[in-house]
Amino acid sequence: MQDVFIIGIGTTRFGKHLERGEKNLVAEAVNLCLTDAGVSKDAIQSAWFSNSMWGYFSDQHCIRGQVAFQPLGIEGIPITNVENACAGGSTAFHHAWYGVAGGLYDCALAVGVEKLYSEDRLKTFRAYSTGVDVENIESQFAAWRSVLDGLELEVPEDDAGQGAGENRSAFMDVYAGMSRWHMATYGTTQRQMALIASKNHFHSSMNPNAQFQKKMGVDEILAGRPVVFPLTVPMCAPVGDGSAAAILCSGAFLKRLKASRPVKVLASVLGSGTGRHISDEKKDIGYRLSRQAYEIAGIGPEDIHLAEVHDATSFGELHQTEALGFCPFGKGGEFAESGATALGGKLPVNPSGGLESRGHPVGASGLGQLHEIVTQLRHEAGPRQVENCRIGLAENGGGNIGYEEAAMCIHILERV
């Protein structure tokens, strides 16, 4: 396998773009990416295109990448369509990486796009439910409820999951179940989750590409509209639209560029979930895949300077700081309380604002994370810059199988 470098990144601002279509959003991200890389579209030898819901909302079920790229003059090359739930963007990046790493291509493009915001809120909420085993969705949620029913935890009035997919994304119930189990098992508090959300809203206030750019205090977040206990609206990723892109190349291609700011890919790992029990934490997908990535990169979690993790809710960040080895299992809340994950802390997490505040257009989110890591490693993040960072990690999960994500990618990048 040969070394792979990221030479170009581009992103739209994530947000509500009712007036714009997928093609328009892709065009903005790709053109920014080509300009950033300093190459023309003719340099692209292959492309991977991530999207989950274009077919659901607009009936464009097939050939999505070909349809999106042709107006840009990107055609004739191998174009592969990727659908991997919320992990689609990072999966597209992973495939572009191994196309270059394996010597098939010298220059490859990964793009993700999603339009989720709709005036039909019910349709949007139901769209998220396609990221589970739809045929067995009732038994899957019954299994979650059976775990929750046995917990010694005081919970305010609950609708027993009846609102999942109706007045909220069903994934909020999944995260609520995970967080309740963690609270009952380890004593984690709702306030610790609110602190994480407040930290991310502060980070996003300095990110011009973020959907939300308003600071929010812990008490304000706790007082937010309840979604499903212990989650309030500001603890949850919003519905939104956007596109992000990255260009990867080989070392030989890099040498031909006159003014590049490359970032090296130290590790790229893709895996899927298992039928583990919720309490079997060392079989957790994030734990398993991060250890693979660390071994490939030749480093450990103590060597990471910053991370972008999949925080569809603030509990998601808490859990991933544990699974990735940044702190022991059960200590994620205390780790956040210590200030370690904030800018200026030991290991800043989600300096972009994360999914909670930067936004979560499903097929683009993983590439949005990588956009932030590359920007940070280039030391071009402005007021949210992580000082002297050299190695960054991005963790992007998608869908749900049993008690964990159905798919996940972990990437480790290094400043050149």
C-alpha positions in Angstrom: 0.0 0.0 0.0 1.3 3.4 -0.9 1.0 6.6 1.1 -2.1 8.7 0.5 -2.5 12.5 1.0 -5.5 14.8 1.2 -4.7 17.8 -1.0 -8.2 19.4 -1.3 -11.2 20.0 0.9 -14.5 21.9 0.3 -17.8 22.3 2.1 -21.0 24.2 2.0 -22.3 25.7 5.1 -24.6 23.1 6.7 -28.1 24.3 7.3 -31.6 24.5 5.8 -31.4 25.0 2.0 -35.0 24.6 0.8 -34.2 26.6 -2.3 -31.2 24.5 -3.4 -31.0 21.1 -4.9 -28.4 18.3 -4.5 -26.6 19.2 -7.7 -26.2 22.8 -6.6 -24.8 21.8 -3.2 -22.4 19.3 -4.8 -21.2 21.9 -7.3 -20.3 24.3 -4.5 -18.4 21.7 -2.4 -16.6 20.2 -5.4 -15.5 23.6 -6.9 -14.2 24.7 -3.5 -12.3 21.4 -3.2 -10.7 21.7 -6.7 -9.7 25.3 -6.0 -8.2 24.3 -2.6 -6.2 21.4 -4.2 -5.0 23.6 -7.1 -6.0 21.0 -9.7 -8.6 20.8 -12.5 -11.4 18.4 -12.8 -9.4 16.5 -15.5 -7.0 15.4 -12.8 -9.7 13.3 -11.1 -9.3 9.7 -12.1 -12.2 8.2 -10.0 -14.9 9.4 -7.7 -17.1 8.1 -4.9 -20.4 9.7 -4.1 -22.3 9.4 -0.8 -26.0 10.0 -0.4 -28.8 8.4 1.6 -32.1 10.2 1.0 -32.1 11.7 -2.6 -34.3 8.8 -3.7 -36.5 8.9 -0.7 -37.3 12.6 -1.2 -37.0 13.1 -4.9 -37.0 9.6 -6.5 -33.4 9.8 -7.7 -32.7 6.3 -6.4 -30.0 5.3 -8.9 -26.9 6.8 -10.6 -26.9 9.7 -8.2 -23.2 10.4 -8.5 -23.3 10.4 -12.3 -26.3 12.8 -12.2 -24.6 15.1 -9.7 -21.1 15.1 -11.4 -22.1 15.4 -15.1 -23.0 19.2 -14.9 -19.5 19.8 -13.5 -17.9 18.0 -16.4 -16.8 15.1 -14.3 -17.7 12.1 -16.4 -16.3 9.1 -18.2 -14.3 8.0 -15.1 -15.3 5.3 -12.6 -18.0 6.8 -10.4 -19.2 4.7 -7.5 -22.4 5.4 -5.5 -22.1 4.8 -1.7 -25.0 4.5 0.8 -24.0 3.7 4.3 -26.4 5.7 6.5 -24.7 8.4 8.5 -21.3 6.8 7.8 -21.7 7.3 4.1 -19.4 10.3 3.7 -16.5 8.7 5.5 -17.2 5.4 3.6 -16.8 7.2 0.3 -13.5 8.7 1.6 -12.4 5.2 2.7 -13.0 3.8 -0.8 -11.2 6.7 -2.4 -8.3 6.1 0.0 -7.9 2.5 -0.9 -8.2 3.2 -4.6 -5.2 5.4 -4.3 -3.4 3.3 -1.6 -3.7 0.2 -3.7 -2.2 2.0 -6.7 -5.2 2.0 -9.0 -5.5 5.8 -9.1 -3.2 8.7 -8.5 -6.0 11.2 -7.7 -9.5 10.4 -6.4 -12.5 12.4 -5.3 -15.0 11.7 -2.4 -18.2 13.7 -2.1 -21.2 13.5 0.2 -24.5 15.4 0.0 -27.8 15.3 1.7 -31.1 17.3 1.7 -33.1 16.3 4.7 -35.0 19.5 5.6 -38.6 19.4 4.4 -41.7 21.3 5.2 -43.2 17.8 5.7 -41.6 17.1 9.1 -43.2 13.7 9.4 -41.6 12.5 6.2 -38.2 13.8 7.4 -38.5 12.0 10.8 -39.5 8.8 9.1 -36.6 9.0 6.7 -34.2 8.3 9.6 -36.0 5.1 10.5 -34.6 3.5 7.3 -31.2 3.3 9.0 -32.4 0.2 11.0 -33.6 -3.2 10.1 -37.0 -2.0 8.9 -38.5 -5.5 8.7 -37.7 -6.1 12.4 -38.0 -2.6 13.7 -40.6 -3.4 16.3 -38.6 -6.3 17.8 -35.5 -4.1 17.8 -37.1 -1.4 19.8 -38.7 -3.9 22.1 -35.2 -5.2 22.9 -34.2 -1.7 23.8 -37.2 -1.2 26.0 -36.5 -4.5 27.8 -33.0 -3.1 28.8 -34.5 0.1 29.9 -37.3 -1.5 31.9 -34.8 -3.2 34.1 -32.8 -0.1 35.0 -32.9 1.5 38.4 -33.2 5.1 37.1 -35.8 7.7 37.8 -37.2 8.8 34.5 -39.8 11.6 33.9 -43.0 10.7 32.1 -42.1 8.8 28.9 -44.1 7.9 25.8 -42.6 4.4 25.7 -41.1 5.1 22.3 -44.5 5.9 20.6 -43.1 9.2 19.2 -40.1 7.6 17.5 -40.3 8.3 13.8 -43.4 10.5 14.3 -42.3 13.6 16.2 -38.6 12.9 16.4 -35.9 10.8 14.7 -36.1 7.2 16.0 -32.3 7.5 16.6 -33.0 9.9 19.5 -34.7 6.9 21.2 -31.6 4.8 20.5 -29.3 7.4 22.0 -31.7 7.9 24.9 -31.6 4.2 25.6 -27.8 4.2 25.5 -27.5 7.2 27.8 -30.0 5.8 30.3 -28.1 2.6 30.6 -24.9 4.6 31.1 -26.6 6.8 33.8 -27.8 3.8 35.7 -24.6 1.9 35.3 -22.0 4.6 36.0 -23.8 7.5 37.5 -23.5 9.7 34.5 -25.7 12.8 34.7 -27.9 14.8 32.4 -25.9 17.9 33.3 -22.7 16.3 32.0 -24.4 15.7 28.7 -25.6 19.3 28.7 -22.1 20.5 29.4 -20.9 18.7 26.3 -23.6 20.3 24.2 -22.7 23.7 25.6 -19.1 23.2 24.7 -20.0 22.2 21.2 -22.3 25.2 20.7 -19.4 27.4 21.9 -17.0 25.8 19.4 -19.5 26.2 16.5 -19.9 29.9 17.3 -16.4 30.3 15.7 -17.2 28.1 12.7 -18.5 29.9 9.6 -19.7 26.6 8.1 -21.7 25.6 11.1 -25.5 25.4 11.0 -25.7 26.9 14.5 -23.4 29.7 15.6 -24.9 30.7 18.9 -23.4 30.1 22.3 -25.6 28.2 24.8 -25.1 27.8 28.5 -25.5 24.5 30.4 -28.7 25.7 32.2 -30.1 27.0 28.9 -29.6 23.5 27.3 -31.1 21.7 30.3 -34.1 24.0 30.0 -34.5 23.2 26.2 -37.6 21.4 24.9 -37.4 17.7 25.9 -37.0 15.2 23.1 -36.8 11.9 25.0 -35.2 11.8 28.4 -32.4 12.7 29.1 -32.1 14.6 25.8 -33.3 18.1 25.1 -33.3 19.7 21.6 -29.9 21.5 22.0 -28.3 18.1 22.9 -29.4 16.7 19.5 -28.1 17.1 16.0 -30.5 19.2 13.9 -32.1 18.3 10.6 -30.2 20.0 7.8 -28.7 20.0 4.3 -25.2 20.3 2.9 -22.3 18.9 0.9 -18.6 18.3 1.5 -15.8 16.9 -0.6 -12.1 15.8 -0.4 -9.5 15.0 -3.0 -6.9 12.4 -2.2 -3.7 11.6 -4.1 -0.5 9.5 -4.2 2.9 10.7 -3.2 4.0 10.7 -6.9 1.0 12.9 -7.8 1.8 15.2 -4.9 5.3 15.8 -6.1 3.9 17.3 -9.3 2.0 20.0 -7.4 3.6 23.4 -6.9 1.6 24.8 -4.0 -0.2 22.2 -2.0 -0.9 21.9 1.8 -1.1 18.1 2.1 -2.3 16.1 5.1 -1.3 12.5 5.3 -3.8 9.6 5.9 -2.2 7.4 8.6 -5.1 5.0 8.9 -8.5 4.4 7.3 -10.7 1.7 8.8 -14.3 0.7 7.9 -16.3 -1.9 9.9 -19.8 -3.0 10.8 -21.7 -3.7 14.0 -22.2 -7.0 15.8 -24.8 -8.5 18.0 -22.9 -7.8 21.2 -24.8 -7.0 24.4 -24.8 -3.4 25.5 -22.7 -4.3 28.6 -20.0 -5.9 26.5 -18.2 -2.7 25.9 -14.8 -4.0 24.7 -16.7 -5.5 21.7 -18.1 -2.0 21.0 -17.6 -1.1 17.3 -15.8 2.1 18.2 -13.5 0.3 20.6 -12.7 -2.4 18.0 -12.1 -0.2 15.0 -10.1 2.4 16.9 -7.6 -0.2 18.0 -7.2 -1.4 14.4 -6.6 2.2 13.4 -4.1 2.9 16.1 -2.2 -0.2 15.2 -2.1 0.7 11.5 -1.0 4.2 12.3 1.6 3.1 14.9 0.2 5.3 17.6 -2.1 5.2 20.6 -5.0 7.3 21.8 -2.6 9.3 23.9 -1.0 10.6 20.7 -4.2 12.2 19.3 -4.3 16.0 19.5 -7.9 16.5 18.4 -10.9 14.5 17.4 -14.2 14.9 15.5 -16.6 12.2 16.7 -20.1 11.2 15.8 -22.3 13.2 18.3 -25.8 12.8 16.8 -26.5 13.6 20.5 -24.2 14.9 23.2 -24.2 11.4 24.7 -22.7 10.1 21.5 -19.6 12.2 22.1 -19.5 11.1 25.8 -19.6 7.4 24.7 -17.0 7.8 21.9 -14.4 9.5 24.2 -14.6 6.2 26.2 -14.7 3.8 23.2 -11.8 5.5 21.5 -9.6 5.2 24.6 -9.4 8.9 25.5 -10.7 8.0 29.0 -11.9 4.8 30.7 -15.4 3.4 30.3 -17.8 5.1 32.7 -15.6 8.2 32.9 -16.8 10.1 29.8 -18.9 12.6 31.8 -16.0 13.3 34.2 -13.6 13.7 31.3 -15.9 16.3 29.8 -16.3 18.1 33.2 -12.5 18.3 33.5 -12.4 20.6 30.5 -10.2 18.1 28.6 -12.4 18.1 25.5 -12.8 21.9 25.1 -10.6 24.2 23.1 -7.5 24.7 25.2 -8.0 21.3 27.0 -6.0 18.2 26.9 -7.8 16.7 23.8 -10.3 19.0 22.1 -13.2 17.1 20.7 -15.5 18.4 18.0 -13.8 21.9 17.6 -16.1 22.3 14.6 -19.2 22.2 16.9 -19.8 18.5 16.0 -23.0 17.1 14.5 -25.0 18.8 17.3 -24.1 22.3 16.2 -22.1 22.2 12.9 -25.0 20.1 11.5 -25.7 16.6 10.3 -26.7 16.2 6.6 -26.3 12.5 6.7 -24.4 11.6 3.6 -22.0 14.6 4.0 -21.3 14.5 7.7 -18.3 12.2 7.6 -16.6 14.4 5.0 -17.6 17.4 7.1 -15.6 16.0 10.0 -12.6 15.4 7.7 -12.8 18.9 6.4 -12.4 20.1 10.0 -9.5 17.8 10.8 -7.6 18.9 7.7 -8.3 22.6 8.4 -7.0 22.1 11.9 -3.9 20.2 10.9 -3.1 22.9 8.3 -3.4 25.4 11.2 -6.0 27.4 9.3 -8.9 27.2 11.8 -8.7 30.7 13.0 -10.2 31.4 16.5 -11.1 27.7 17.0 -7.6 26.5 16.2 -6.2 23.7 18.3 -2.7 24.8 19.2 0.2 23.0 17.7 -1.9 20.0 16.6 -0.2 17.4 14.4 -2.4 14.3 14.6 -6.2 14.2 14.4 -8.9 11.5 14.4 -12.3 11.4 12.8 -15.0 8.8 13.9 -18.2 8.6 11.9 -20.9 6.0 12.7 -24.1 5.2 10.8 -27.3 3.3 11.3 -28.1 0.9 14.1 -27.8 -2.8 14.5 -28.7 -4.2 18.0 -27.0 -2.0 20.6 -24.5 -0.2 18.3 -23.8 1.4 15.0 -24.4 -0.7 11.9 -21.4 1.0 10.2 -18.4 3.0 11.2 -15.3 4.6 9.8 -12.3 5.8 11.7 -9.6 7.9 10.1 -6.3 9.2 11.5 -4.6 12.1 9.8 -1.2 13.7 10.2 0.1 17.1 9.5 2.9 17.0 6.9 
